[in-house]
Amino acid sequence: MGALAPVLILVTTAAVIAVGSAGRGSGTRSASAGLAWLGVLASTLACLRLWGHRLRALEWLDADAFSLFLSLVVLVVLLLAIPVAKESLARRRREGPAFYVLLLLSAAGMLLLVSSRHLAVMFVGLEAMSVGVYALAGWRRDRPPSIESSLKYFFYGATASAFFLYGIALFYVMAGSVDLARIESSLMAISTSGDALGPLPLAALGLLLVGLLYKVAAVPFHMWAPDVYEGAPTMVTAFMAVAVKTAALGALLRVTGTLFSLTDEWKAVLSILAVLAMTFGNLLAIVQDDFKRLLAYSGVAHAGYLLVGVVAGGVAGRSAVLFYLLGYSFMTLGAFAVAVALGKRGEESLSVRGWGGLGWKYPLQGVAMSLFMLSLAGIPMTVGFVGKFYVLSAAISEGYVALVLVAVVNAVVGAYYSLRVIMVLYMGAPVPDPELGRLGLRLRVPLLVASLATVVLGVLPSPAMALARRAALELF
Amino acid sequence: MGILTLLILLPLLGAVAIGIGSRWPGWPRRLALFFSLGTFALSLLVWARFDSTDASYQLVESVPWIPSFGISYLVGVDGVSLLLVLLTAFLTPLSVLGSWESVQEKASVFHAVLLVLESFLIGVFLAVDVFLFYVLWEALLVPAYLLIGVWGGRRRVEAAIKFVLFMMGGSIFFLVGILACYELHNVQAGTPSFDLRTWQGLVMSNELQRWLFLAFFVGCAVKIPLVPLHAWLADAHGEAPTAGSVILAGVLLKLGVYGVLRFAVPLFPEGARAFAPAILTIAVIGILYGALVAMVQPDVKRLVAYSSLSQLGFVMLGIFSFDVAGVEGAIYQMVNHGITTGALFLLVGMIHERRQTYIIEDLGGLKASMPRFAGVFLIVILSSMGLPGLNGFVGEVLILLGAFQAARPFAVAAGFGVILAAGYLLWMYKRVMLGEITDATQAGPNDLSRRESVILLPIVILIFWMGLAPGGFLRVLDGTAERIIPVAPVGVLEE
């Protein structure tokens, strides 16, 4: 049961908060944020304890380095996001225990999704993750965009789940099992015995991929992202952009890692999707003024870079994707946190144009935002550069030269909108001082941690790379 | 910690000190001057320790950095990098002094950014590990972007973005080339390595060499810049503050040439040979085109910027003549260009401080009230034209000598560039310094202040020194220049 501990801790904490706050409405002050944070911390520690033991629980849950690496990314994201979310909600008097309950349950779903090679369990994880986020996106019931966001995400998400489920069903029909390893071995046996399976495995894998690519927000399954990102509360958006993407990519790595050995026709499709995601994401990000929409499209572009790593495959490709996810989490979460910190009490200020000259008045926010933008643009000495470098070197050693060329050209396009944010902050026409007041600890500490991580992982990436490599080796 | 690491770290330390000292007005620039002078002193020490008979990298320091990729913090110095480091360390204190009064807004950040840029530039020239090189080569865009974009002229923001996008656009080719070489080394040697010295032994087909040469060369050509990749040049140099222009023109343009000398030619000699005729043609077009465009500029600063285009064409001509004299001349000319163009930007900045304009038409007759300034200006212009006895002459003669050996038609065409240079420079001098004061409302401006004399004196001394006794500087290059040339001089178009 040890392998289950991180998930159980999250679920238990969620239950405690839910029961403890029963009868109290949202908007009241409570200790639920603190409790939730402690629960996540305990879960993180449990993950750390499991590292290196390669435990299995109940035949369907693996606590190998791969699962733990991704679980840790998700949990660290939560550790940083919860204080910022509390601050952001408290400023708008919208805090409530249910928010944290949903957040924890969603995170538990993510942990399941990345820790199982059992397709049915993965589906449960996928759903648990998604249902939580559907509700969180609509947290601001008073704002129509938030409700729209929630509904949109729900409809798209439900469609994605249907695809995924259909894919599982097809595999079950063919292999009589939903365990990835068994599917692989029995399909291998069938094809070596000479029985033709036809296009069925191809179709089944395609359906699984579609389900996951929705969550990753890769082209052409990204249509929901800008509207949903824009409407949802900022830190929920951050959670979606970072944690959901991480969990879904983890699952994608696991699925492709096993099943590409059966049929790798989808590899070509994935590489085309990677090209489309990078190109569309970056080009459309250029024309955005709303910061959340900008990050939505940037997220699409980064999904493209990540897919390059998935296509490259092998230990190098997989560890590159894992490292990239770690770095992407810090820089994107950080960017969202600065956006919160640049908002006044009571309202958010998310128009990039409205930040003119603020970098000089609020140096901490300015420097942090510049750092995250440089990292997203892939400028050296930030984790964004090392991540791209890692992915591209894996791709080139597998011979995907054209893919690498597209990726580097896209890096220049991506630099444009990232630099534009810095340009507005430091060179833009100054706006009236929004009088933001002092940064509280709840914003200051996560910002500092994310900034430090962005630089440290960019300058001294070796230890994290070694962990990512170990995680990639222990996959399966 | 070795002396080279110290040389890279000292300006960074200065930036930190400025951050601490920023609360006392007046201190940031003093600290910046102090640390940049310290860096210059340290660079002289490196020169003193340098053994010019040894062609390999010297004073090498190596610390593993990302072992799984074979990346290490590996720095060393050879003839080319020594001269460029000296140039960087020489120009930075001068640009700090040059912006002593003109930069008042956000002065502490300005000086910190300037020192960070210096540190990265020195690091780029000293890096022997290719990954380290690329990291610094890209990272220095950030301080350069800020220098142009925050403290520049009226159209600074546009110029800054254009600058960075052009630079990144070039770098990506470079990056792909680096990744390919890395993978090649991985396959051939079985171990990952970014050590440039081990890359020298890579075995490549001629076709692959041509492709990789092209990737590296295009990456560098944007920075040099070569026609037609020069569109960012006039904007960036024209809009940057004086200190920015000095560093941009004096040092940053050399990065491209340095990349060619360090990677493109020695790693892919066959590729270099194959493309030499095309590159020589582009170089000569750049020489003539740059000179002609410079001639018609109404803005002095942009005129100087376009003169770089012409002069860097000469440098490329020297390199791709594949002749020892030509290559040595090219490297020498690179340093000359850094000094004289840096000086021109400083002088133009001084005019701007007095008259608040760069437009040639609004100037005129300045000589009457500033005789000493006029004298220095003339010396710098003559050096830029290549008057015998001044530094520019040595470089130009060596380049043309080399080119005459190997690529005669190109040398002849380039010769016209020398004449055109005399034309646009002297004409500009006449319109700005001589004649009547065109704007009668303005009294004659003051002559050089003590601070300005302190800036210009070392430049004038160096112009004469490098012109009259080039031996000391050229000796540094002896070993290095031969190593760069691909096997034997190639007789392009001279069958």
Interface residues (C-beta under 8 A of the other chain):
Chain A: W360 L374 I379 P380 M381 F385 L392 S393 I396 S397 V401 V404 L405 V408 V409 A411 V412 A415 Y416 L419 R420 M423 Y426 M427 L460 P461 S462 M465 A466 R469
Chain B: W65 I66 P67 S68 F69 K106 Y134 V135 L136 E138 A139 L141 V142 Y145 L146 G149 V150 R156 V157 A160 I161 V164 L165 M168 G169 I172 F173 L175 V176 L179 A180 Y182 E183 N186
